[in-house]
């Protein structure tokens, strides 16, 4: 199950969010992780600016990206 399935996102938004999440989870270094996290944050900002989703869904996107980045950072620092 995808973390975004419960958000009822438009297909195109969910596809891009999933790609960004996978980039975060698959980052091979802290620098790669920072780039992936920055891209995900920019995506969230774009969605927020366009008001393409309701505020709760936008917040859930940010939280999912942040949790994934924190988890990957912990893995990379081991």
N, C-alpha and C positions, 0 to 999 in steps of 0.2 A: 504494500500500500504506500502510495506517495504521500508525503507530508502535506501536500497541497490539495489532496482529494476532498478534504472536508470543507475547503473554502469556497467551493462552487465557482471557480475561476473560469473565465472564458478560455477556450482551448488554446488559443495562441499565447495568452499570458501564462497559462500553466506550463506549456511546453518550454517557454523561455525561462521561467522561474526554475523549472526542473533542471535545465541545462546549467544554469548558474549555480544551483545547489550542488550538482555533480562536480562542477569545476572547483568549488570550495572543498568538497570532500576528497577530491583527488589531487589537491595541490601537493607538489613534491618538495616545496621549501616554504619557509616563512614569507619570502618575497612573493612567490607564486600565490600563496594564500592571501596576502594583502591585496594583490591585483584582483584576484577573484572576488574577494569581499568588497572591494571598491566598486567593481562592475555591478555586483548584486545590489549594493546600496544605490548606485546610480539608476539602476533599473527601477528600484522601489520609488526613488524620487521622481522619475519620469511618470510612473503610474499615478503617484500622488498628485503631481502637477496637472496631469490631464484629467484628474478625478475619474479615472477609468474604473475604480473600485470603491466600495464603501470604506470608510475609515477603519473599521474593524478588520477587514481583509488586508488592507495595506499594513496595518500594525502587525498582523499575523505573518505577512511576508517578511517584514523587517526582523521579527523575532526568530523565524525559522532560519534566515540567513545568519543572524548573529549566533544562534546556538550551534549551527553547523561550523561556523568559523572558530568559535571557542573550542569546540570539541577537536577540530583538526589541529588547532594550534597546540593543544595539550599533547596530541599524538606526536607532532613534529618535534616538540621540545624534550621528548623522552630520550 
